[in-house]
């Protein structure tokens, strides 16, 4: 078998219906839309989820919970994540963005104390846990809380 001998399976390819091309075509005049009614009109048809006037399923099913529009998006940063930086580096928002550790839109960056560190860093974040501050200071670094 060669590429030039390939052909589609019998009956798998059919030409599209050409609507509104005369009465003799079988799809002229009303173009397969019937006489009157919603679907026959230009722009007619129903929206997704419409069930012919019956109460739609998305309204019949019970709803649970709510979406808090005042929720804050906080980027979590652990001490274990800081090992990629060199000693005496100032780790601030811009450094974290360029390292790909803070992505998208967020309200604050919070430092948590998971992991260990053995070299000094200066970390500038919006919030930090007590254990994280203790571990950074024990390694000779410091944590600055910015607002």
Secondary structure, DSSP 8 states (H G I E B T S, - for coil): --GGG----TTS-------SS-GGGSS-TTTTS-SSSGGGSTT----TT--TTS--HHHHS-------TT---EEEEEGGGGGGS-TT-EE-HHHHHHTTSS-SS-SEEEEE--S---S--EEEESEE-HHHHHHHHHTT-EEEE--
